[in-house]
């Protein structure tokens, strides 16, 4: 049985972790928003909507594989169990 889990990443490593999960064959979700940087030229850049967080779709047995990925701090927990994010 597979579920969505939230993974806590190192700062500014969301895209790196998301691509590492994709290379391992996991489905990921890392929403990006378009923001502007700089005062004079207002350069448009894409930043993660949820800072230091990536969502991954996997079974509970694959959690150890996810937490050993470079850039991952840990999976998010709720009441001493990995927090399952509902698909809705």
C-alpha positions as CSV (number, residue, x, y, z in Angstrom):
1,X,0.0,0.0,0.0
2,X,1.5,3.3,-1.1
3,X,0.8,6.7,0.4
4,X,2.0,10.3,0.1
5,X,4.6,11.3,2.7
6,X,6.2,14.7,3.5
7,X,10.0,14.7,3.5
8,X,12.0,17.5,5.3
9,X,15.0,18.6,3.3
10,X,18.1,20.7,3.9
11,X,17.5,24.4,3.0
12,X,17.3,25.1,-0.7
13,X,17.7,21.4,-1.6
14,X,14.1,20.7,-2.6
15,X,14.7,20.4,-6.3
16,X,17.8,18.3,-5.8
17,X,16.0,15.9,-3.5
18,X,13.0,15.7,-5.8
19,X,15.1,14.8,-8.8
20,X,17.0,12.2,-6.7
21,X,13.7,10.6,-5.8
22,X,12.6,10.6,-9.4
23,X,15.9,8.9,-10.4
24,X,15.1,6.2,-7.8
25,X,11.7,5.7,-9.4
26,X,9.5,7.4,-6.8
27,X,6.7,9.8,-7.8
28,X,7.3,13.2,-6.2
29,X,5.6,16.6,-5.9
30,X,7.4,19.8,-5.3
31,X,5.2,22.8,-6.2
32,X,7.0,25.9,-7.4
33,X,5.8,29.5,-7.5
34,X,7.0,32.4,-9.7
35,X,8.6,35.2,-7.7
36,X,10.7,38.2,-8.5
37,X,14.2,38.9,-7.2
38,X,16.3,42.0,-7.2
39,X,15.3,45.7,-7.0
40,X,16.4,47.1,-10.4
41,X,15.9,44.3,-12.9
42,X,13.1,42.3,-11.2
43,X,14.4,38.9,-12.3
44,X,11.7,36.2,-12.3
45,X,12.7,33.0,-10.5
46,X,10.8,29.8,-9.4
47,X,11.0,28.9,-5.7
48,X,9.4,26.0,-3.8
49,X,6.0,26.8,-2.3
50,X,6.8,24.7,0.8
51,X,10.3,25.6,2.0
52,X,12.4,22.5,2.9
53,X,9.6,20.1,2.1
54,X,9.1,17.6,-0.8
55,X,6.2,15.1,-1.1
56,X,6.9,11.6,-2.2
57,X,4.5,8.7,-3.1
58,X,5.9,5.4,-1.7
59,X,5.2,2.4,0.5
60,X,6.2,2.3,4.2
61,X,9.0,-0.2,3.5
62,X,10.7,2.4,1.2
63,X,11.1,5.0,3.9
64,X,14.6,3.9,4.8
65,X,15.6,4.4,1.2
66,X,14.2,7.9,1.2
67,X,15.8,9.0,4.4
68,X,19.3,7.8,3.2
69,X,19.1,10.1,0.2
70,X,21.6,13.0,0.2
71,X,19.9,16.3,1.1
72,X,17.1,14.7,3.2
73,X,16.9,15.4,6.9
74,X,14.0,13.2,7.8
75,X,10.5,12.2,7.0
76,X,7.8,14.2,8.8
77,X,6.2,12.3,11.8
78,X,2.8,12.6,13.5
79,X,2.4,10.8,16.8
80,X,5.6,8.8,16.4
81,X,4.5,7.5,13.0
82,X,5.4,8.8,9.5
83,X,2.8,11.4,8.6
84,X,0.6,10.2,5.8
85,X,-0.7,12.9,3.5
86,X,-4.2,12.2,2.0
87,X,-4.4,12.3,-1.8
88,X,-7.4,14.6,-1.7
